[in-house]
């Protein structure tokens, strides 16, 4: 073995992607001391996305004074990589640090300050991680911060929040502060903008919405989608992923001409994964639970598509797996699947000894090679 790449998703609640990379590398080099091990930590677009990029790409952290989802002062960081920047929605309006959890009043306005700062520092492409928001304003707040104008039925300009999307009568997105900057939203969900599987019904309850509020929020999103169709000529309801992050996915497309891409595809492009595959003997990926969703735009799916095309073998180390997950892996040409946690392992044991179980799985992979 001359060259190996470790690019695994985190095992939620037990091991971070960075920790997995470290354990793998240390154990691998015991058996293959002269092997080049390339570690590429990944994140799904939520908290930790910028950090994952900072581990793989040279750049610098930038701190900005802005406001959070409740309009309270906050300092938020983003990662600047030359002419590109990575911004986490969660760093400004993340659910864990939102004091008042009420998606009918929370706003994305503060995210605009990070975008404007990145542009002022020369960013030409801005990647936005869309996971973990506490909002349901469809990105109207951040769009307002960047110059998009929203008018109510009286012709008055205002900044919409989740509960007032129904009051939007007209949108003017002709004069924004973006210039020629490209926005790419990173998301790993395909939820539509509104409806039973949309932003409000699927995600608003975990943000503090009761049943009645969810209906009001969804009505607002449907109203907004109609206004966007009339004013901007864009049908958000026909585009997958527009329901991401309380509708920010849709807002980015409608107001800022953004593109949505799976987070893993974006990461693989930025770190130039295709070039790293040249001369590679093996790629190792994985996630906490291998199931039928693993091949629907997740980390394993993105990695497998590229390793298959390059003719590089892919092995998986996962915390657990369903029978469907194993079958899906085989269907996609992956026969080398190792489950790190023994069946019926108590939860406490699984959490406390996750590193040891993963190390044993790496040893198992090595034994199969030697």
VEXDREN-2710 file (C-alpha; in Angstrom, 1 decimal):
% VEXDREN-2710
k/r/px/py/pz
1/UNK/0.0/0.0/0.0
2/UNK/1.5/3.3/-1.1
3/UNK/-1.4/5.7/-0.8
4/UNK/-4.7/5.6/1.1
5/UNK/-7.4/8.2/1.7
6/UNK/-9.6/8.3/4.8
7/UNK/-12.7/10.3/4.3
8/UNK/-15.4/9.3/6.7
9/UNK/-18.5/11.1/8.0
10/UNK/-18.8/11.4/11.8
11/UNK/-20.4/8.7/13.9
12/UNK/-23.0/11.0/15.5
13/UNK/-22.7/11.2/19.2
14/UNK/-19.6/9.1/19.4
15/UNK/-16.8/10.0/17.0
16/UNK/-16.1/13.2/15.0
17/UNK/-14.8/12.9/11.4
18/UNK/-11.5/14.3/12.6
19/UNK/-11.2/11.7/15.4
20/UNK/-11.9/8.9/13.0
21/UNK/-9.2/10.2/10.6
22/UNK/-6.7/10.3/13.4
23/UNK/-7.5/6.8/14.7
24/UNK/-7.4/5.4/11.2
25/UNK/-4.1/7.0/10.3
26/UNK/-2.3/5.9/13.5
27/UNK/-3.5/2.3/13.3
28/UNK/-2.8/2.1/9.5
29/UNK/0.7/3.3/9.8
30/UNK/1.5/0.6/12.3
31/UNK/1.2/-2.0/9.5
32/UNK/2.1/0.3/6.5
33/UNK/4.7/2.7/7.9
34/UNK/5.7/4.0/4.5
35/UNK/2.2/4.5/3.2
36/UNK/0.9/8.0/2.4
37/UNK/-2.3/8.5/4.3
38/UNK/-4.4/11.5/3.2
39/UNK/-7.1/12.5/5.8
40/UNK/-10.1/14.5/4.6
41/UNK/-12.5/15.2/7.5
42/UNK/-16.0/16.0/6.4
43/UNK/-19.2/17.7/7.8
44/UNK/-22.8/17.7/6.5
45/UNK/-23.3/21.5/6.3
46/UNK/-24.2/22.0/9.9
47/UNK/-22.0/23.0/12.8
48/UNK/-18.5/21.9/12.2
49/UNK/-18.5/22.4/8.4
50/UNK/-16.1/25.3/8.4
51/UNK/-13.8/23.5/10.8
52/UNK/-13.8/20.4/8.5
53/UNK/-12.7/22.6/5.6
54/UNK/-10.0/24.3/7.7
55/UNK/-8.4/20.9/8.3
56/UNK/-8.2/20.2/4.6
57/UNK/-7.6/23.6/3.0
58/UNK/-5.3/26.5/3.8
59/UNK/-7.0/29.7/4.8
60/UNK/-7.9/31.8/7.8
61/UNK/-10.7/32.4/10.2
62/UNK/-12.6/35.7/10.1
63/UNK/-14.7/36.9/13.0
64/UNK/-17.6/39.3/12.3
65/UNK/-19.9/41.3/14.6
66/UNK/-23.5/40.6/13.7
67/UNK/-26.9/39.6/15.2
68/UNK/-28.3/36.2/15.9
69/UNK/-31.8/34.8/15.1
70/UNK/-33.3/36.8/18.0
71/UNK/-31.6/40.1/16.9
72/UNK/-29.1/39.9/19.7
73/UNK/-25.4/40.9/19.2
74/UNK/-23.2/37.9/18.4
75/UNK/-19.7/37.2/17.1
76/UNK/-19.7/34.7/14.3
77/UNK/-16.8/33.2/12.3
78/UNK/-16.4/32.0/8.8
79/UNK/-13.5/30.4/6.9
80/UNK/-11.8/32.3/4.1
81/UNK/-9.8/30.4/1.5
82/UNK/-8.4/32.9/-0.9
83/UNK/-11.2/33.7/-3.4
84/UNK/-13.6/31.3/-1.7
85/UNK/-15.4/31.4/1.7
86/UNK/-17.3/28.9/3.7
87/UNK/-20.1/30.1/6.0
88/UNK/-22.2/28.1/8.3
89/UNK/-25.8/29.2/8.8
90/UNK/-25.7/27.6/12.2
91/UNK/-22.8/29.9/13.3
92/UNK/-25.3/32.8/13.3
93/UNK/-28.8/31.3/13.7
94/UNK/-28.0/27.8/15.0
95/UNK/-30.7/26.2/17.1
96/UNK/-28.5/25.3/20.1
97/UNK/-27.6/28.9/20.9
98/UNK/-30.9/30.5/20.0
99/UNK/-32.3/31.9/23.2
100/UNK/-36.0/32.2/22.1
101/UNK/-36.9/29.2/20.0
102/UNK/-39.8/30.4/17.9
103/UNK/-39.5/30.0/14.1
104/UNK/-42.3/32.5/13.5
105/UNK/-40.1/35.4/14.7
106/UNK/-36.5/34.3/14.2
107/UNK/-34.5/35.9/11.4
108/UNK/-31.6/35.1/9.1
109/UNK/-30.7/38.8/8.7
110/UNK/-27.4/38.4/10.6
111/UNK/-26.0/35.9/8.1
112/UNK/-25.9/38.8/5.6
113/UNK/-23.1/40.5/7.5
114/UNK/-20.8/37.4/7.0
115/UNK/-21.6/37.3/3.3
116/UNK/-20.8/41.0/2.9
117/UNK/-17.6/40.7/4.9
118/UNK/-16.4/37.8/2.7
119/UNK/-17.2/39.8/-0.4
120/UNK/-15.2/42.7/0.9
121/UNK/-12.3/40.5/1.5
122/UNK/-12.2/39.3/-2.1
123/UNK/-14.4/36.1/-2.0
124/UNK/-15.8/35.3/-5.5
125/UNK/-17.5/32.0/-4.4
126/UNK/-19.3/31.6/-1.1
127/UNK/-20.2/28.1/0.1
128/UNK/-23.0/28.1/2.7
129/UNK/-23.7/25.2/5.0
130/UNK/-27.4/25.0/5.5
131/UNK/-27.7/22.7/8.5
132/UNK/-29.0/23.5/11.9
133/UNK/-31.0/26.7/11.6
134/UNK/-33.5/27.9/14.1
135/UNK/-35.4/29.9/11.4
136/UNK/-38.3/29.5/9.0
137/UNK/-38.0/32.8/7.1
138/UNK/-36.9/31.2/3.8
139/UNK/-33.8/33.4/3.8
140/UNK/-35.7/36.6/3.5
141/UNK/-33.7/38.1/6.4
142/UNK/-30.3/37.5/4.8
143/UNK/-31.7/38.6/1.4
144/UNK/-32.9/41.9/3.0
145/UNK/-29.4/42.4/4.4
146/UNK/-28.0/42.1/0.9
147/UNK/-30.4/44.6/-0.7
148/UNK/-33.4/42.5/-1.7
149/UNK/-36.6/44.5/-1.1
150/UNK/-39.8/43.0/0.3
151/UNK/-43.0/45.0/0.2
152/UNK/-46.3/44.4/2.0
153/UNK/-49.8/45.0/0.6
154/UNK/-49.5/48.7/1.5
155/UNK/-46.4/49.0/-0.6
156/UNK/-44.2/49.4/2.5
157/UNK/-40.8/47.8/2.7
158/UNK/-40.2/45.3/5.6
159/UNK/-38.0/42.4/6.6
160/UNK/-40.1/39.2/6.6
161/UNK/-39.8/36.5/9.3
162/UNK/-41.6/33.1/9.3
163/UNK/-44.8/34.5/10.7
164/UNK/-45.0/37.4/8.2
165/UNK/-44.2/35.7/4.9
166/UNK/-48.0/35.9/4.3
167/UNK/-47.7/39.7/4.2
168/UNK/-45.3/39.8/1.2
169/UNK/-46.9/41.3/-1.9
170/UNK/-43.9/42.2/-4.0
171/UNK/-40.2/41.4/-4.3
172/UNK/-37.5/43.5/-5.9
173/UNK/-34.2/41.5/-6.2
174/UNK/-32.7/43.7/-9.0
175/UNK/-30.2/45.5/-6.7
176/UNK/-28.2/43.3/-4.4
177/UNK/-24.7/43.7/-2.9
178/UNK/-23.5/40.5/-4.4
179/UNK/-22.0/41.7/-7.7
180/UNK/-20.7/38.7/-9.6
181/UNK/-20.2/36.6/-6.5
182/UNK/-21.5/33.0/-6.7
183/UNK/-23.4/31.5/-3.9
184/UNK/-23.5/27.7/-3.4
185/UNK/-25.8/26.2/-0.8
186/UNK/-24.6/23.0/0.7
187/UNK/-27.4/20.7/1.8
188/UNK/-28.0/17.0/2.2
189/UNK/-31.8/17.0/2.2
190/UNK/-34.2/17.0/-0.7
191/UNK/-37.2/18.5/1.1
192/UNK/-39.5/20.7/-1.1
193/UNK/-40.2/24.3/-0.1
194/UNK/-43.6/23.7/1.4
195/UNK/-46.2/21.0/2.0
196/UNK/-46.2/17.9/4.1
197/UNK/-42.6/17.2/3.4
198/UNK/-41.5/20.8/3.3
199/UNK/-39.5/23.1/5.6
200/UNK/-42.3/23.9/8.1
201/UNK/-43.9/20.5/8.6
202/UNK/-40.7/18.5/8.8
203/UNK/-38.3/20.8/10.6
204/UNK/-40.3/23.6/12.4
205/UNK/-41.4/21.4/15.3
206/UNK/-37.8/20.8/16.5
207/UNK/-37.4/24.6/16.3
208/UNK/-40.2/25.3/18.8
209/UNK/-43.3/25.3/16.6
210/UNK/-46.5/23.7/17.8
211/UNK/-49.1/22.2/15.4
212/UNK/-50.9/25.5/14.8
213/UNK/-47.7/27.4/14.2
214/UNK/-46.5/24.8/11.7
215/UNK/-49.6/25.4/9.6
216/UNK/-49.2/29.2/9.7
217/UNK/-45.5/28.8/8.7
218/UNK/-46.4/26.4/5.8
219/UNK/-49.1/28.7/4.6
220/UNK/-46.6/31.5/4.6
221/UNK/-44.1/29.5/2.6
222/UNK/-46.8/28.6/0.0
223/UNK/-47.8/32.2/-0.3
224/UNK/-44.1/33.2/-0.7
225/UNK/-43.6/30.6/-3.4
226/UNK/-46.5/32.0/-5.3
227/UNK/-45.1/35.6/-5.0
228/UNK/-41.7/34.4/-6.1
229/UNK/-43.2/32.7/-9.2
230/UNK/-45.1/35.9/-10.1
231/UNK/-42.3/38.4/-9.4
232/UNK/-39.2/36.4/-10.2
233/UNK/-40.4/33.6/-12.5
234/UNK/-39.0/30.8/-10.4
235/UNK/-41.0/27.8/-9.3
236/UNK/-39.4/26.7/-6.0
237/UNK/-41.9/23.9/-5.5
238/UNK/-40.4/22.0/-8.4
239/UNK/-36.8/22.2/-7.0
240/UNK/-35.5/19.6/-4.5
241/UNK/-33.7/20.9/-1.4
242/UNK/-35.5/24.3/-1.3
243/UNK/-36.9/23.4/2.1
244/UNK/-33.5/23.1/3.6
245/UNK/-32.8/25.3/6.7
246/UNK/-36.3/26.7/7.1
247/UNK/-36.5/27.4/3.4
248/UNK/-33.1/29.2/3.1
249/UNK/-32.3/26.8/0.3
250/UNK/-35.2/28.2/-1.7
251/UNK/-34.4/31.8/-0.8
252/UNK/-30.8/31.5/-1.9
253/UNK/-32.0/30.3/-5.4
254/UNK/-34.8/32.9/-5.7
255/UNK/-33.2/36.0/-4.3
256/UNK/-29.4/35.4/-4.9
257/UNK/-29.4/33.2/-8.0
258/UNK/-27.6/30.5/-6.0
259/UNK/-27.1/26.8/-6.7
260/UNK/-27.8/24.0/-4.3
261/UNK/-25.3/21.1/-4.1
262/UNK/-25.0/18.1/-1.8
263/UNK/-22.4/19.0/0.9
264/UNK/-20.2/16.1/0.0
265/UNK/-20.0/17.0/-3.7
266/UNK/-19.0/20.5/-2.7
267/UNK/-16.3/19.3/-0.3
268/UNK/-14.9/16.9/-2.9
269/UNK/-14.7/19.6/-5.5
270/UNK/-13.0/22.1/-3.1
271/UNK/-10.3/19.7/-1.9
272/UNK/-9.7/18.5/-5.5
273/UNK/-10.6/14.9/-4.6
274/UNK/-10.3/13.7/-8.1
275/UNK/-6.6/14.7/-8.3
276/UNK/-6.0/13.1/-4.9
277/UNK/-7.3/9.8/-6.2
278/UNK/-4.5/9.5/-8.7
279/UNK/-2.1/6.8/-7.6
280/UNK/-4.4/5.8/-4.7
281/UNK/-4.6/2.2/-3.7
282/UNK/-7.6/2.4/-1.4
283/UNK/-10.2/4.9/-0.1
284/UNK/-11.9/4.3/3.2
285/UNK/-15.2/6.0/4.1
286/UNK/-18.1/5.4/6.4
287/UNK/-20.7/6.8/8.7
288/UNK/-22.4/6.0/12.0
289/UNK/-25.2/4.0/10.4
290/UNK/-25.2/2.4/7.0
291/UNK/-28.8/2.3/5.6
292/UNK/-30.8/2.9/2.5
293/UNK/-30.3/6.7/2.9
294/UNK/-26.5/6.4/2.7
295/UNK/-26.6/6.4/-1.1
296/UNK/-28.9/9.4/-1.5
297/UNK/-26.4/12.2/-1.6
298/UNK/-24.6/11.4/1.6
299/UNK/-20.9/11.2/2.2
300/UNK/-20.6/7.5/1.1
301/UNK/-22.6/8.1/-2.0
302/UNK/-20.5/11.0/-3.2
303/UNK/-17.2/9.3/-2.5
304/UNK/-18.4/6.0/-4.1
305/UNK/-19.4/7.8/-7.4
306/UNK/-15.9/9.2/-7.7
307/UNK/-13.9/6.2/-6.6
308/UNK/-15.9/4.0/-9.0
309/UNK/-15.2/6.3/-11.9
310/UNK/-11.5/6.4/-11.1
311/UNK/-11.3/2.6/-10.6
312/UNK/-10.1/3.0/-7.0
313/UNK/-11.3/0.4/-4.4
314/UNK/-13.6/1.7/-1.7
315/UNK/-14.0/0.1/1.8
316/UNK/-16.5/1.2/4.4
317/UNK/-16.2/1.2/8.2
318/UNK/-19.6/2.0/9.8
319/UNK/-20.8/2.0/13.4
320/UNK/-23.8/-0.1/12.5
321/UNK/-25.8/-1.2/9.5
322/UNK/-29.2/-2.3/8.4
323/UNK/-29.7/-5.2/6.0
324/UNK/-30.9/-2.7/3.4
325/UNK/-27.7/-0.7/3.9
326/UNK/-25.5/-3.7/3.3
327/UNK/-27.5/-4.7/0.2
328/UNK/-27.3/-1.1/-1.2
329/UNK/-23.5/-1.1/-0.7
330/UNK/-23.2/-4.4/-2.6
331/UNK/-25.5/-3.0/-5.3
332/UNK/-23.1/-0.1/-5.7
333/UNK/-20.1/-2.3/-6.0
334/UNK/-18.8/-2.1/-2.4
335/UNK/-18.1/-5.5/-0.9
336/UNK/-15.7/-4.5/1.8
337/UNK/-18.0/-3.4/4.6
338/UNK/-16.9/-3.6/8.2
339/UNK/-19.2/-2.8/11.2
340/UNK/-17.2/-1.5/14.1
341/UNK/-19.7/-2.0/16.9
342/UNK/-20.6/-5.5/17.9
343/UNK/-24.3/-6.4/17.8
344/UNK/-26.4/-5.6/20.9
345/UNK/-23.6/-3.4/22.4
346/UNK/-25.1/-1.3/25.2
347/UNK/-25.4/2.4/24.4
348/UNK/-23.1/3.5/27.2
349/UNK/-20.4/1.0/26.1
350/UNK/-20.8/2.1/22.5
351/UNK/-20.2/5.8/23.4
352/UNK/-17.4/5.2/25.9
353/UNK/-15.5/2.8/23.7
354/UNK/-16.3/4.1/20.3
355/UNK/-12.6/4.8/19.6
356/UNK/-11.5/1.3/20.6
357/UNK/-14.2/-0.3/18.4
358/UNK/-13.2/1.8/15.5
359/UNK/-9.5/0.9/16.0
360/UNK/-10.5/-2.8/16.0
361/UNK/-12.4/-2.3/12.7
362/UNK/-9.3/-0.8/11.1
363/UNK/-7.3/-3.8/12.3
364/UNK/-9.9/-6.1/10.7
365/UNK/-9.6/-4.2/7.4
366/UNK/-5.8/-4.5/7.6
367/UNK/-6.0/-8.2/8.2
368/UNK/-8.1/-8.6/5.1
369/UNK/-5.4/-6.9/3.1
370/UNK/-2.3/-8.6/4.4
END
